[in-house]
Amino acid sequence: MSLKRRPIFLALSIVLGAAPVLAWASTPFLNRDTLLPTAPVVAPPGTTTHTYSENSAKAPTLAPLPENTQNLDKVVAVVNDNIITSMQLEHRVIAVRAHLQTQAPNAMPPEDVLRRQVLQQMILQDIELQIAHRAGIKIDKGTLDQAISNLAQANHLTKDQLRQALTDQGQSWKSFTNDLRNRILVDRLMQQEVENRVHIGPDEVKTFAQQLKEMGGVSFDLQQIFIPLPGNPTPDAVSAARNEAGQVRDRVVAGESFSRLAAQVSSSHDALQGGRIGWIKAGELPPSVTQTLLQLKAGEISPVIPGPTGFHIFKLLDVKHEQPTVTEVKTAMIVLRAGNSLQLQEAEARAQDIQQALQSGTRFSELARHYSQDTSTAGDGGEMGWVAPGQLPDSLERTLITLQPGGVSSPIREGDAIYILHSQAQRQQPVKEKQIMAAARMQLYNRIVHERMDEWQRRIRDSAYVEILESGLRGSDA
């Protein structure tokens, strides 16, 4: 996602959603500690009153309301042992509606659909937060402060100006920071449960690198509608989902608005953006999708395309055939050695001191000269120059590529050291032969993460106990 110069309302008021990457999203990696996701994650409107898998340990015969419902407004949903109140739902709906009115007015769904979609987003986020808390994942003050600083930087604001902008929009600072902390918490969970478990062998990379050469610099600007499959789908369920997708496509071809239909029926995270994915490289899409899109002209609608978790319908807005490029980042870094447990404790404490100094306005270069233990860069203020794909370990490269220019990463443990990265600028450069393998590895990794993220979210949603108490929020098949 790009937080370019634009009305501050767009970048800040959208409520933090449940997932940054899902169903072939436009942004392969959000910086885990700095960026807001582009849109809420939503589930299909036909959610039943009781939703849980046969393996769920949270499936009582009757919905148990938690004891903490006293003195709260009306409860609209129970999620395992937690509740969602009507006040919480309405606050989220107001924020999403305001965002859509500014950014995607043509995608504004009817009010009942909007409330149902937003509630599904809140349910999934609640489930993710519960899992994160059980896993013992915590976000320290330094990480949160750095995320706030980077977000302010991306909007060309100081922290005080950011706070004032939020106040002017009617959003409390406490609410904003709580939402941001939850977003980072969920992102850390996704990294632990999905991204860190993706391992790609050299043969896979070599094969994909050859495909990448053949595809060249093809990118697509897309909208999508996604009709999901249930967990462990039966043949009848697969047939029903395929038929539903076919009927939706027929409506689009007959002239109905793709954006409005996406907002109403799609279960992709970008549904409330009118299904807008944005530009995505051909190599980050499954081959079946890429081959289909290459046969379309701008403005045309794809046939229904089966995927691992459901059926997709794409609208091709535009296509680019350019010379293949890679993103290079002008980078500075601070390295703290952590070869044993004592050094690790010292390095972590020092990293916190550095983060606090950065928040106070100390220059990164000054801190690098004073603290960095990398002899090749410390004397130059941590300057590394332009870093191309393949020059850094994967974990560092993935973080660096998602930092906005001017942004600083949270401390990253890699091998026997802790790194703090500073992105100073980005540029696109033609791919060199020696970079093909690194570029292939990244795009293939992106593709696999997109698919597994979707599967993981469906799995945790199916295994949770969800009771929707307001009939109008249950969907048509409740």
Sequence and secondary structure as in RCSB ss.txt:
>XXXX:A:sequence
MSLKRRPIFLALSIVLGAAPVLAWASTPFLNRDTLLPTAPVVAPPGTTTHTYSENSAKAPTLAPLPENTQNLDKV
VAVVNDNIITSMQLEHRVIAVRAHLQTQAPNAMPPEDVLRRQVLQQMILQDIELQIAHRAGIKIDKGTLDQAISN
LAQANHLTKDQLRQALTDQGQSWKSFTNDLRNRILVDRLMQQEVENRVHIGPDEVKTFAQQLKEMGGVSFDLQQI
FIPLPGNPTPDAVSAARNEAGQVRDRVVAGESFSRLAAQVSSSHDALQGGRIGWIKAGELPPSVTQTLLQLKAGE
ISPVIPGPTGFHIFKLLDVKHEQPTVTEVKTAMIVLRAGNSLQLQEAEARAQDIQQALQSGTRFSELARHYSQDT
STAGDGGEMGWVAPGQLPDSLERTLITLQPGGVSSPIREGDAIYILHSQAQRQQPVKEKQIMAAARMQLYNRIVH
ERMDEWQRRIRDSAYVEILESGLRGSDA
>XXXX:A:secstr
    SS HHHHHSS   S SS SS S S   TTT   SS     S   SEE  TT S   SS    GGGTT   E
EEEETTEEEEHHHHHHHHHHHHHHHHHH GGG   HHHHHHHHHHHHHHHHHHHHHHHHTT    HHHHHHHHHH
HHHHTT  HHHHHHHHHHTT  HHHHHHHHHHHHHHHHHHHHHTGGG    HHHHHHHHHHHHHHTEEEEEEEEE
EEE  SS  HHHHHHHHHHHHHHHHHHHTT  HHHHHHHH  STTGGGTTEEEEEEGGGS HHHHHHHTT  TT 
B   EE SSEEEEEEEEEEEEE  EEEEEEEEEEEEE SSHHHHHHHHHHHHHHHHHHHTT  HHHHHHHH   T
TTGGGTTEEEEE TTSS HHHHHHHHHS TT B   EEETTEEEEEEEEEEEEEE  GGGHHHHHHHHHHHHHHH
HHHHHHHHHHHHHS EEE SGGGS TT 
